Amino acid sequence: MNDSTAPCDPEGGKLVPRINMNNCGGKEDCIPACPYDVLEMRTISNEDRTSLNVKGKLKTFFNSQKAYVVAPDLCHACGICVQVCPEKAIKLIRNEK
């Protein structure tokens, strides 16, 4: 976990980040901003690549790195990732576990 503190849900896992792969430009601002290490950058999967629209394909042509949610149950819904994403590619949604 990162050292930053945020006014977050003490339990965690109720809300999780959803990444819009069409908007994600792989700028990585969200990764160090998350105090709970919920996200990571990696090369877009073939499955996700096939679901991209024209805008997403163009962004991915220049940078195949995308943010992925790797630990949704660790999310405490602080919203920092949403705030720092320059592409507005992240939103918090209810966790449907």
N, C-alpha and C positions, 0 to 999 in steps of 0.2 A: 504494500500500500504506500502511496506517495505521502509526503509530509504535510501537504496542505489540508486545512480543515474547512468544512463546508456545512451549512445548516441543512442536513440531510435527514431522510427517514431513518430512524435508529434501527429498524428491523432489516430493511433492504429486501429486494426481490419483488416488491409489489409493482413497481414500474421498471421498465427496461428500455434502453436506447434502441431505436430502429434506425438503420442506416439506409438512406435512399441512394442506391448504387449509381443511379443516373446523375445525381448531383455531386456525389463524393469525388473530389479532385485529388485525393490522396495528399493533402497538405500537412497532415499529421498533427495539427494543433490540438486535436481532441485527446490524443494518446497521453502526453505528459500532463494534461489538465485534469484527467480523471483521478481522483484521490483513492479509488478502489481497484484500479487496474482491470477494468471491465472490458476495455477495448485493446485491439492490437492492429497493426498494419501488416498486410500481407498481399501477395499477388492475387488478383481477382480469380475466383474459381471459374472453370469452364461453364458450369451450370449458371452462375450469376452473369457471366459474359453474354450468354445466349438470350437473357431476358432484358438486356439493355435496349433503350430507345436510341434514336440517332444522336441526341445530345450526349447520352452516356457512352456511346461507342466512340464519339469524338474525344471526350475527356479521357477515356481509357486508352486510346491510341497514343496519347502523349504521356500518360502515367498509368501503368497497370496496377499500381498499389492502391488499395482501398482499406478503409477502416472496417473491422469486423468486431462483432460483439462475441467475446470468448468466455465471459463469466457473468451471464445475466443475473444470476442469483446474488452476486456481490453488489449489484447496483443499488445505491441508496437514494436515487432520484434527486440528486442535488442540482442537476441541470447544467452543470458547468460545461459539459461536452456540447450541449445544445448552444450555449452562449458563445463558445469560442470557435465553433465551426464557421469558417468564412464562406462556405458554400451553402449553408443552411440545409445540410444533408441529414441532420440528426433530429429526431423528435423522441420524446418519451411516451411510451404506450403502456397500457396495463399488461402485466405479465400473465400469460394464459397457460400456466403450468398445470 
